[in-house]
């Protein structure tokens, strides 16, 4: 979590929220595919149609992945094979164009026709989200679940065809119903993950709720619903969902970490610290938990302890930009401007368009008496966000320190405007 900068120093450093760029005529690619599924005795038509739809989506995925891979290469997005597969699935929007069911003596043939649409302008933004280890793990689990269900239902259909009747047949039918609930739960989980990646959190919550209604011990669905609740500002509900995950998986370090973040937002720093400490005890390599614990220490005014936690996070992951940024800000608080400049410079090397890093490095340069470097950084902030009033103000103050009062007045006037 990036820390909101508050300071009693003369210069006000208040970040202005970044505006979203307006998308003009975005490139949209469309693909048409079909899927078929033969519904056997004991299966429900709705689930059979969902299986046909899943088959069509899988057929579409190979074509979409090729298009996404070409776009990613053009944008210099370096993704491994699994990340590319997840990205293709994440950016693929599916519409059912037609559906049909044909009955015969052996069962029913269910057919669906879909259109997949890919908005190419979303690929770069979505690529950053799908790199998360938890996202990759969720999509991997979905693939495994669909494969398991497909193999199970084919075996059960054969068993039912060979069953003579009575209790044996009834037991197979019950197992078919169980497998259908399993398949439906993962279909809802799949939908929830897609909504979550597209930041459609209300729809994600509804989908994950449907998933856990079918599978009450579905830990991943509770974890993802907790995430969606968190981003909706429903911190109490997020805590409750992470508690369910912990009850199901007491050794899940990430669940403790996420509950700690939610406790922090609820204004319960003590519980947050306890959860982060439990998370790193379970997984000493969980850099984010150290970073987030450092954030709580910083919010409580324990800046030295915050730095110690950020250092632990950076030792695990030297390119952890958020921890570098937060340590840089903590160094500013401590008046260690040279160290702060070094940390913000590392963040900028990782992401040359990180406006906040330029902004706060500019302040550190100013506080260290390096006014020309401060002005250069504020120039960069203004080029990235031309309506950032505080950047004009701070640059104006730096011009004043250099004795260039006309430029100082001009920048302060722009800030007022």
C-alpha positions in Angstrom: 0.0 0.0 0.0 1.4 3.4 -0.9 1.3 5.8 2.0 -0.5 9.1 1.8 2.2 11.7 2.4 1.5 14.0 5.3 4.1 16.4 6.6 4.4 19.6 8.7 7.1 20.9 6.4 6.6 24.1 4.4 5.8 22.4 1.1 2.5 20.6 0.8 3.0 17.2 -0.9 -0.5 16.0 -1.8 -0.9 13.6 -4.6 -3.7 14.4 -7.1 -5.6 11.3 -8.3 -4.5 10.4 -11.8 -7.1 10.8 -14.5 -7.8 7.8 -16.8 -6.9 8.3 -20.4 -9.8 8.5 -22.8 -10.0 5.5 -25.1 -10.8 6.5 -28.7 -11.4 4.0 -31.4 -10.0 0.8 -29.8 -9.1 -2.1 -31.9 -11.6 -4.9 -31.4 -11.0 -8.4 -32.7 -13.9 -10.9 -33.0 -13.8 -14.7 -33.3 -16.7 -17.1 -33.9 -16.6 -20.6 -32.4 -18.9 -23.5 -31.7 -19.1 -26.1 -28.9 -20.9 -29.4 -28.6 -21.7 -31.7 -25.7 -23.7 -34.9 -25.7 -25.9 -35.0 -22.6 -26.5 -38.4 -21.2 -29.1 -39.8 -18.8 -29.1 -38.3 -15.4 -27.6 -35.0 -16.5 -29.4 -31.6 -16.4 -29.9 -29.6 -19.6 -28.6 -26.4 -18.0 -25.3 -27.9 -17.0 -25.0 -29.7 -20.4 -25.3 -26.3 -22.1 -22.6 -24.9 -19.8 -20.3 -27.8 -20.7 -20.9 -27.0 -24.4 -20.1 -23.4 -23.8 -16.9 -24.2 -21.9 -15.9 -26.4 -24.9 -16.5 -23.5 -27.3 -14.5 -21.1 -25.0 -11.6 -23.6 -24.9 -11.6 -23.8 -28.7 -11.7 -20.0 -29.0 -8.8 -19.6 -26.4 -6.1 -20.9 -28.8 -7.0 -18.4 -31.5 -7.4 -15.5 -29.0 -4.1 -16.4 -27.4 -2.3 -16.1 -30.7 -3.8 -12.6 -31.2 -2.9 -11.6 -27.6 0.6 -12.9 -27.9 1.2 -10.7 -31.0 -0.3 -7.7 -29.2 1.8 -8.3 -26.1 5.0 -8.6 -28.3 4.1 -5.3 -30.0 3.8 -3.6 -26.6 7.0 -5.2 -25.3 5.1 -7.2 -22.6 7.3 -10.1 -21.5 5.0 -12.9 -20.4 5.6 -16.6 -20.0 3.4 -19.2 -21.6 1.1 -19.6 -18.6 0.7 -15.8 -18.2 -0.2 -15.5 -21.9 -2.9 -18.2 -21.5 -4.4 -16.4 -18.4 -4.2 -13.0 -20.2 -6.0 -14.4 -23.2 -8.7 -15.8 -21.0 -9.0 -12.6 -19.0 -9.5 -10.3 -22.0 -11.9 -12.5 -23.9 -15.5 -11.4 -23.7 -18.0 -14.1 -24.8 -21.5 -13.6 -26.2 -23.7 -16.6 -27.0 -25.1 -16.1 -30.5 -27.1 -19.3 -30.9 -27.9 -22.5 -29.1 -29.7 -25.7 -30.0 -30.6 -29.1 -28.5 -31.2 -32.2 -30.6 -32.6 -35.3 -28.9 -32.1 -38.9 -30.1 -32.1 -42.4 -28.7 -28.7 -42.1 -27.1 -29.3 -38.7 -25.4 -29.2 -35.1 -26.4 -26.7 -33.2 -28.5 -26.3 -29.7 -27.1 -24.7 -27.1 -29.5 -23.8 -23.5 -28.8 -22.3 -20.8 -31.1 -20.3 -18.0 -29.5 -18.6 -14.7 -30.4 -15.5 -13.8 -28.6 -14.4 -10.1 -28.6 -11.0 -8.9 -27.6 -10.4 -5.2 -26.8 -6.7 -4.9 -27.7 -6.3 -1.7 -25.7 -7.1 -3.6 -22.5 -4.2 -6.0 -22.9 -1.4 -4.0 -21.4 -3.4 -3.0 -18.3 -4.7 -6.5 -17.8 -1.2 -8.0 -18.2 -0.1 -6.3 -15.0 -3.0 -7.9 -13.1 -2.5 -11.4 -14.4 1.1 -11.5 -13.3 -0.1 -11.9 -9.7 0.8 -15.3 -8.4 -2.7 -15.8 -6.9 -4.3 -15.0 -10.3 -2.2 -17.6 -12.0 -2.9 -20.2 -9.3 -6.7 -19.5 -9.6 -6.7 -20.0 -13.4 -4.5 -23.1 -13.1 -7.0 -24.6 -10.5 -9.9 -23.8 -12.9 -8.2 -25.7 -15.7 -7.6 -28.7 -13.5 -11.2 -28.6 -12.2 -12.7 -28.5 -15.7 -10.4 -31.4 -16.7 -11.3 -33.4 -13.6 -15.1 -32.8 -14.1 -14.9 -33.8 -17.8 -13.1 -37.1 -17.0 -15.4 -37.8 -14.1 -18.7 -37.2 -16.1 -17.5 -39.4 -19.0 -16.7 -42.2 -16.6 -20.0 -41.8 -14.7 -22.0 -41.8 -18.0 -20.4 -45.1 -18.9 -21.1 -46.5 -15.5 -24.7 -45.5 -15.7 -25.1 -47.1 -19.1 -23.8 -50.4 -17.6 -25.8 -50.2 -14.4 -28.5 -52.8 -14.1 -30.8 -50.7 -11.9 -31.7 -50.3 -8.2 -29.3 -48.9 -5.7 -26.3 -49.1 -7.9 -27.9 -46.9 -10.5 -29.1 -44.5 -7.9 -25.6 -44.1 -6.5 -24.2 -43.3 -10.0 -27.0 -40.7 -10.5 -26.1 -39.1 -7.2 -22.4 -38.9 -8.2 -23.5 -37.3 -11.5 -25.4 -34.6 -9.5 -22.4 -34.1 -7.3 -20.1 -33.6 -10.3 -22.6 -31.2 -11.8 -22.5 -29.1 -8.6 -18.7 -29.2 -8.8 -18.7 -28.1 -12.4 -21.3 -25.3 -11.8 -19.3 -24.0 -8.8 -16.2 -23.7 -10.9 -18.1 -22.0 -13.7 -19.3 -19.4 -11.2 -15.8 -19.1 -9.9 -14.5 -18.6 -13.4 -17.0 -15.8 -14.0 -16.1 -14.2 -10.6 -12.4 -14.2 -11.5 -13.1 -12.6 -14.8 -15.3 -9.9 -13.2 -12.7 -9.3 -10.6 -9.9 -8.8 -13.1 -12.1 -6.3 -14.9 -12.8 -4.6 -11.6 -16.5 -5.4 -11.8 -16.6 -6.2 -8.1 -20.3 -6.3 -7.4 -20.7 -8.9 -10.2 -17.7 -10.8 -8.8 -19.2 -11.0 -5.4 -22.5 -12.4 -6.8 -20.6 -15.0 -8.8 -18.4 -16.1 -5.9 -21.5 -16.3 -3.6 -23.1 -18.6 -6.1 -19.9 -20.7 -6.1 -19.8 -21.2 -2.3 -23.5 -21.9 -2.2 -22.7 -25.0 -4.4 -19.4 -25.9 -2.7 -19.5 -24.6 1.0 -15.8 -25.4 1.5 -14.5 -23.6 -1.6 -11.6 -21.7 0.0 -10.5 -20.0 -3.2 -14.0 -18.6 -3.8 -14.1 -17.1 -0.3 -10.6 -15.6 -0.8 -11.6 -14.0 -4.0 -14.9 -12.7 -2.6 -13.0 -11.2 0.3 -10.8 -9.4 -2.2 -13.9 -8.1 -4.1 -15.5 -7.0 -0.8 -12.2 -5.2 0.1 -12.2 -3.2 -3.1 -15.8 -2.3 -2.6 -14.9 -0.9 0.8 -16.8 -3.7 2.6 -14.0 -4.4 5.1 -16.2 -6.3 7.7 -17.3 -8.7 5.0 -13.8 -9.1 3.7 -12.6 -10.0 7.2 -15.4 -12.6 7.5 -14.4 -14.2 4.1 -10.7 -14.4 5.0 -11.7 -15.9 8.4 -13.6 -18.7 6.4 -10.4 -19.3 4.4 -8.3 -19.5 7.6 -10.8 -22.0 9.1 -10.5 -24.2 6.0 -6.8 -23.7 5.5 -5.1 -22.7 8.9 -1.6 -22.7 7.3 -2.6 -20.2 4.5 -0.2 -17.3 5.0 -1.8 -15.2 2.3 -5.2 -15.4 4.0 -3.7 -14.0 7.2 -2.0 -11.3 5.2 -5.2 -10.3 3.4 -7.2 -10.3 6.6 -4.5 -8.1 8.1 -4.9 -5.6 5.2 -8.7 -5.5 5.8 -8.2 -5.0 9.6 -5.9 -2.1 8.8 -8.7 -0.5 6.7 -11.1 -1.2 9.5 -8.9 0.9 11.8 -7.7 -2.1 13.9 -3.9 -1.8 13.6 -3.2 -4.2 16.4 -5.1 -7.0 14.7 -3.5 -6.1 11.4 0.0 -6.4 12.9 -0.8 -9.7 14.5 -2.1 -11.1 11.2 1.0 -9.9 9.2 3.3 -11.4 11.9 1.4 -14.7 11.6 1.7 -14.6 7.8 5.5 -14.2 7.8 5.8 -16.9 10.5 4.0 -19.2 8.1 5.9 -18.0 5.1 9.1 -16.0 5.8 9.4 -15.3 2.1 6.1 -13.4 1.9 7.5 -10.0 1.0 4.2 -8.3 0.7 3.3 -9.1 4.3 6.5 -7.4 5.5 5.7 -4.4 3.3 2.1 -4.2 4.6 3.2 -4.5 8.2 5.6 -1.7 7.5 2.7 0.4 6.3 0.8 -0.1 9.5 3.9 0.8 11.6 4.4 3.9 9.5 0.7 4.9 9.9 1.2 4.5 13.7 4.3 6.8 13.6 6.8 3.9 14.1 9.0 4.9 11.2 12.1 3.0 12.2 10.1 -0.2 12.5 8.5 0.5 9.2 11.9 0.9 7.5 13.0 -2.4 9.1 10.0 -4.2 7.5 10.5 -2.6 4.1 14.1 -3.7 4.2 13.0 -7.3 4.9 10.6 -7.1 1.9 13.3 -5.7 -0.4 15.8 -8.3 0.8 13.3 -11.0 -0.5 12.5 -9.1 -3.7 15.0 -6.4 -4.6 12.7 -5.2 -7.4 9.6 -4.8 -5.2 8.7 -1.3 -6.3 6.1 -0.7 -3.7 8.4 -1.5 -0.8 11.1 0.6 -2.3 8.7 3.5 -2.7 7.5 3.1 0.9 11.0 2.9 2.3 11.9 6.0 0.3 9.0 7.9 1.8 10.0 6.6 5.3 13.5 7.9 4.7 11.9 11.3 3.9 10.2 11.3 7.2 13.5 10.5 8.9 15.3 13.3 7.0 17.5 10.8 5.2 17.1 12.4 1.8 20.1 10.7 0.1 18.7 7.3 0.9 15.2 8.4 -0.1 16.5 9.7 -3.5 18.2 6.3 -4.1 15.0 4.4 -3.4 12.8 6.6 -5.6 15.4 6.3 -8.3 15.1 2.5 -8.2 11.4 2.7 -8.4 11.7 4.9 -11.5 14.2 2.5 -13.1 11.5 -0.2 -12.6 8.7 2.0 -13.9 9.8 5.1 -15.7 6.2 6.4 -15.7 5.7 6.2 -11.9 4.5 9.8 -11.3 4.5 9.4 -7.5 8.2 8.4 -7.4 9.2 11.5 -9.4 7.0 13.6 -7.2 8.5 12.5 -3.9 12.0 12.3 -5.3 11.5 15.9 -6.3 10.6 16.7 -2.7 13.7 14.9 -1.4 15.9 16.8 -3.8 14.3 20.0 -2.7 14.8 19.2 1.0 18.4 18.3 0.3 19.0 21.7 -1.4 19.3 20.2 -4.9 16.8 22.6 -6.5 17.7 21.9 -10.2 17.1 18.2 -9.7 13.8 18.9 -7.9 12.6 21.1 -10.8 13.6 18.4 -13.3 11.5 15.8 -11.4 8.5 18.2 -11.1 8.8 18.8 -14.9 8.4 15.1 -15.3 5.4 14.9 -13.1 3.7 17.8 -15.0 4.5 16.0 -18.3 2.7 12.9 -17.0 -0.1 14.8 -15.3 -0.5 18.3 -16.7 -3.3 19.2 -14.2 -1.4 18.3 -11.0 -1.6 21.6 -9.2 0.7 20.5 -6.3 3.5 19.8 -8.8 3.2 23.4 -10.2 3.2 24.7 -6.6 6.3 22.7 -5.5 8.1 23.6 -8.7 7.3 27.2 -8.1 8.7 27.1 -4.6 11.9 25.5 -6.0 12.1 28.3 -8.6 11.8 30.8 -5.7 14.7 29.2 -3.9 16.8 29.7 -7.0 15.9 33.3 -7.1 13.9 33.0 -10.3 10.8 34.8 -9.0 9.0 35.3 -12.3 9.0 31.6 -12.9 7.9 31.0 -9.3 4.9 33.4 -9.7 4.0 31.8 -13.0 3.9 28.3 -11.5 2.0 29.3 -8.4 -0.6 31.1 -10.7 -1.0 27.8 -12.7 -1.5 25.9 -9.4 -4.3 28.4 -8.4 -5.9 28.0 -11.8 
